[in-house]
Amino acid sequence: MQSEWYTQQISGNLMGPDFGKMQKMQPDIVAFNGVAFQYKDHPLTAEPGQRVRLYGVNAGPSMWSAFHVVGAIFDKVYTDGDPKHSRSHVSTYTVAPGEGTVFDLVIPDAGEYVFVDHAFAHLDKGAAGVLDIRKPGQALGKPNISKIPGGAAQAAAPAVAPAASGPYKFDAQRGEQLYTANCAACHQATGTGLPGAFPPLVKNAAVLDADPTMQLRTILHGLSGVAIDGVSYPSHMPPLAEALSDADVADIANHERTSWGNQGKLVTADQVKAQR
């Protein structure tokens, strides 16, 4: 059962529902059977060549699920209560909120196969688990992967240093590192975005605006369904408030305001705090 959790801290470890988050469809967790990533540490098991049947329900309350097993194909997908309505050889099947679906698959080779909600914003919040396919006592071994001749090893991304103590001061190097870690995959290292998917930050009106409210609220709380400079983008900007401090958000915003030819007014951590 896939479901979303919209929560707020009541006191101590006591959590309660957050109706505002639910209305905005900004869940804290998207999980299978109530616990994020639980089937990563405790996989579902079967043997090679054995038919596996997964009974899936999307409890929602609001988000659709793109159910998929990485590296496998569903032999049969039963979309409702009539077995005559099955579909064959399906890679990914969309399950609506409130809908139940039965998935059959047969995996011939031993291995660990990840099952996910292929909407990666949901996967990142917990909608991922593992099918461990092997005979009892069978070791999986290591994958047969070799380095491309002449290829240079990719350097690991540098760790982001903690913000300096005391009053906030923009750290350009730290801002670039935080932007690379949190924003560059969508908006690109050059700030040009992806046409039709993610808006550019170069000459972006919200980035250049002396009033940083729109920019800061977007970083903190996410954004979708709003035209940017007159252009609509279908991709959802996820909220980063829980993952980033006020100084982190300020450094990212200021990196965007001072890079790629942008000449925006610097923001402060206090301005971020006010929008949080």
C-alpha positions as CSV (number, residue, x, y, z in Angstrom):
1,M,0.0,0.0,0.0
2,Q,1.4,3.3,-1.1
3,S,0.4,6.4,0.9
4,E,1.5,10.0,1.7
5,W,2.2,11.4,5.1
6,Y,1.6,15.1,5.7
7,T,2.8,15.9,9.2
8,Q,3.6,18.7,11.7
9,Q,5.3,18.4,15.1
10,I,2.9,18.9,17.9
11,S,5.3,18.6,20.8
12,G,8.4,16.5,21.5
13,N,8.1,13.3,19.4
14,L,4.3,13.7,19.0
15,M,3.3,14.3,15.3
16,G,0.0,15.3,13.9
17,P,-1.5,15.8,10.5
18,D,-0.9,19.0,8.5
19,F,-4.0,19.8,6.4
20,G,-2.2,22.7,4.7
21,K,0.6,20.5,3.4
22,M,-2.1,18.0,2.1
23,Q,-3.9,20.7,0.2
24,K,-0.6,21.7,-1.4
25,M,0.4,18.1,-2.0
26,Q,3.7,18.6,-0.2
27,P,4.1,15.3,1.7
28,D,7.0,14.6,4.2
29,I,7.0,10.9,3.3
30,V,5.7,8.8,0.5
31,A,5.9,5.2,1.7
32,F,5.0,1.6,1.0
33,N,3.1,0.1,3.9
34,G,3.6,3.2,6.0
35,V,7.3,3.3,6.6
36,A,9.8,5.0,4.2
37,F,12.4,2.7,2.6
38,Q,11.5,-0.2,5.0
39,Y,11.9,-2.7,2.2
40,K,15.5,-1.5,1.5
41,D,16.7,-3.0,4.8
42,H,14.1,-5.8,4.8
43,P,13.7,-6.9,1.2
44,L,10.8,-9.0,-0.2
45,T,12.3,-12.3,-1.3
46,A,11.7,-14.9,-4.0
47,E,13.8,-17.3,-6.1
48,P,14.9,-16.9,-9.7
49,G,12.2,-18.0,-12.1
50,Q,9.5,-17.9,-9.4
51,R,6.3,-16.0,-10.2
52,V,6.0,-13.0,-7.8
53,R,2.6,-11.4,-7.3
54,L,2.3,-7.9,-5.8
55,Y,-1.0,-6.7,-4.6
56,G,-0.8,-2.9,-4.9
57,V,-3.2,-0.2,-3.5
58,N,-2.6,3.5,-3.8
59,A,-4.2,4.9,-0.7
60,G,-3.1,8.5,-1.6
61,P,-4.8,10.6,-0.6
62,S,-3.8,12.6,-3.6
63,M,-0.7,11.5,-5.6
64,W,-0.7,9.1,-8.5
65,S,1.8,6.2,-8.5
66,A,4.0,5.2,-11.4
67,F,4.8,1.7,-10.2
68,H,7.9,0.0,-11.7
69,V,10.5,-2.7,-10.9
70,V,13.9,-1.6,-12.1
71,G,15.4,-4.2,-14.4
72,A,12.2,-6.2,-14.8
73,I,8.9,-6.3,-16.9
74,F,5.5,-7.1,-15.4
75,D,4.3,-10.4,-17.1
76,K,0.7,-9.5,-16.2
77,V,-1.0,-6.4,-14.8
78,Y,-4.5,-6.9,-13.5
79,T,-6.1,-3.4,-13.5
80,D,-9.4,-4.1,-11.7
81,G,-11.6,-6.9,-10.4
82,D,-12.0,-8.6,-13.7
83,P,-9.1,-10.9,-14.6
84,K,-10.1,-10.6,-18.3
85,H,-8.9,-7.0,-18.2
86,S,-5.2,-7.9,-17.7
87,R,-2.4,-6.3,-19.7
88,S,0.8,-8.2,-20.7
89,H,4.5,-7.1,-20.8
90,V,4.2,-3.8,-19.0
91,S,7.2,-1.8,-17.8
92,T,5.5,0.9,-15.6
93,Y,1.8,1.1,-14.7
94,T,0.1,4.1,-13.3
95,V,-2.1,3.6,-10.2
96,A,-4.6,6.3,-9.3
97,P,-5.4,7.4,-5.8
98,G,-7.9,4.9,-4.4
99,E,-7.1,2.3,-7.1
100,G,-5.9,-1.2,-6.6
101,T,-3.8,-3.2,-9.1
102,V,-2.2,-6.7,-9.1
103,F,1.3,-7.1,-10.6
104,D,2.8,-10.4,-11.7
105,L,6.4,-10.8,-12.8
106,V,9.0,-13.6,-13.2
107,I,12.6,-12.6,-12.8
108,P,15.0,-15.3,-14.2
109,D,18.3,-13.9,-12.9
110,A,19.4,-13.6,-9.2
111,G,19.9,-10.0,-8.0
112,E,18.5,-7.2,-6.1
113,Y,15.7,-5.4,-8.0
114,V,14.4,-2.1,-6.8
115,F,10.6,-1.5,-6.9
116,V,9.7,2.2,-6.9
117,D,7.2,4.9,-7.6
118,H,9.0,6.1,-10.7
119,A,8.0,9.7,-10.0
120,F,11.4,10.4,-8.5
121,A,10.2,13.1,-6.1
122,H,8.1,10.3,-4.5
123,L,11.0,7.8,-4.6
124,D,13.2,10.3,-2.8
125,K,10.7,10.6,0.0
126,G,10.5,6.9,0.7
127,A,8.7,5.0,-2.1
128,A,11.4,2.5,-2.9
129,G,12.1,-1.1,-1.8
130,V,14.0,-4.2,-2.9
131,L,13.0,-7.5,-4.3
132,D,15.9,-9.9,-3.3
133,I,15.8,-12.7,-6.0
134,R,18.1,-15.6,-5.1
135,K,18.1,-19.2,-4.0
136,P,18.6,-19.8,-0.3
137,G,22.2,-19.3,0.6
138,Q,23.1,-18.0,-2.8
139,A,25.7,-15.2,-2.9
140,L,25.0,-12.5,-5.5
141,G,28.7,-11.6,-6.1
142,K,29.8,-8.4,-7.7
143,P,28.5,-7.0,-11.0
144,N,30.9,-7.4,-14.0
145,I,31.7,-3.7,-14.6
146,S,34.9,-2.4,-16.0
147,K,36.3,1.0,-16.4
148,I,36.1,2.6,-19.9
149,P,39.7,2.7,-21.3
150,G,41.1,6.2,-21.1
151,G,38.1,7.4,-19.1
152,A,38.8,9.7,-16.2
153,A,37.3,8.8,-12.8
154,Q,34.7,11.3,-11.8
155,A,35.7,13.2,-8.7
156,A,33.3,13.0,-5.8
157,A,31.3,16.2,-5.1
158,P,33.0,18.2,-2.4
159,A,31.4,18.2,1.0
160,V,29.6,21.4,1.9
161,A,31.2,23.1,4.9
162,P,28.9,24.3,7.7
163,A,27.9,27.9,7.7
164,A,30.3,30.2,9.6
165,S,29.2,31.2,13.1
166,G,28.0,34.8,13.8
167,P,26.1,37.2,11.6
168,Y,25.3,35.9,8.1
169,K,27.7,36.8,5.3
170,F,27.4,35.4,1.8
171,D,30.0,32.7,1.1
172,A,30.3,32.5,-2.7
173,Q,32.2,29.1,-2.7
174,R,29.7,27.6,-0.3
175,G,26.8,29.0,-2.4
176,E,28.1,27.3,-5.5
177,Q,28.5,24.0,-3.7
178,L,25.0,24.1,-2.3
179,Y,23.6,25.1,-5.7
180,T,25.4,22.2,-7.3
181,A,24.2,19.7,-4.8
182,N,20.5,20.8,-4.7
183,C,19.7,22.7,-7.9
184,A,22.0,22.1,-10.8
185,A,20.5,18.8,-11.8
186,C,17.4,20.6,-12.9
187,H,18.4,24.2,-13.5
188,Q,21.9,23.2,-14.9
189,A,25.3,24.4,-13.7
190,T,25.0,27.3,-16.1
191,G,21.6,28.4,-14.8
192,T,20.0,27.9,-18.2
193,G,17.4,25.3,-17.1
194,L,15.9,22.7,-19.4
195,P,13.6,23.9,-22.1
196,G,10.0,22.7,-21.5
197,A,10.9,21.2,-18.1
198,F,12.7,23.6,-15.8
199,P,12.9,27.4,-16.0
200,P,16.2,29.3,-16.5
201,L,17.6,31.3,-13.6
202,V,19.6,33.5,-16.0
203,K,17.8,36.9,-16.2
204,N,14.9,35.3,-14.2
205,A,12.6,38.1,-12.9
206,A,12.2,36.5,-9.5
207,V,16.0,36.1,-9.1
208,L,16.7,39.7,-10.1
209,D,13.8,41.2,-8.1
210,A,15.0,43.4,-5.2
211,D,12.2,41.9,-3.2
212,P,13.3,38.2,-2.8
213,T,10.0,36.9,-1.5
214,M,9.2,34.8,-4.6
215,Q,12.7,33.4,-5.0
216,L,13.0,32.5,-1.3
217,R,9.5,31.0,-1.0
218,T,10.2,28.9,-4.1
219,I,13.4,27.4,-2.7
220,L,11.8,26.8,0.7
221,H,8.3,25.6,-0.2
222,G,8.5,24.5,-3.8
223,L,6.5,25.6,-6.7
224,S,4.3,24.2,-9.5
225,G,1.6,25.4,-11.9
226,V,2.9,29.0,-12.0
227,A,4.1,30.6,-15.2
228,I,7.7,31.8,-15.1
229,D,8.3,34.9,-17.3
230,G,5.2,34.0,-19.1
231,V,6.1,30.3,-19.7
232,S,4.6,27.4,-18.0
233,Y,6.8,24.4,-16.9
234,P,5.2,21.0,-16.1
235,S,8.0,19.9,-13.7
236,H,7.4,20.3,-9.9
237,M,10.0,22.3,-7.9
238,P,10.3,20.3,-4.6
239,P,10.4,22.1,-1.2
240,L,13.9,22.3,0.4
241,A,12.9,23.9,3.7
242,E,13.4,20.8,5.8
243,A,16.8,20.0,4.2
244,L,18.4,23.4,4.3
245,S,19.1,26.0,7.0
246,D,18.4,29.7,6.6
247,A,22.1,30.4,5.7
248,D,22.0,27.5,3.2
249,V,19.0,29.0,1.4
250,A,20.5,32.5,1.5
251,D,23.8,31.2,0.0
252,I,21.9,29.4,-2.8
253,A,19.7,32.5,-3.5
254,N,22.8,34.8,-3.6
255,H,24.7,32.4,-5.9
256,E,21.8,32.6,-8.3
257,R,21.7,36.4,-7.9
258,T,25.4,36.9,-8.7
259,S,26.1,34.2,-11.3
260,W,25.8,33.9,-15.1
261,G,25.7,37.7,-15.5
262,N,22.9,38.2,-12.9
263,Q,23.3,41.3,-10.8
264,G,20.7,40.9,-8.1
265,K,20.6,42.4,-4.6
266,L,22.0,40.1,-2.0
267,V,19.6,38.5,0.5
268,T,20.1,37.8,4.2
269,A,19.5,34.7,6.4
270,D,16.9,36.8,8.3
271,Q,14.9,37.3,5.1
272,V,14.9,33.6,4.6
273,K,13.8,33.0,8.2
274,A,10.9,35.5,7.6
275,Q,9.7,33.4,4.6
276,R,10.1,30.1,6.3
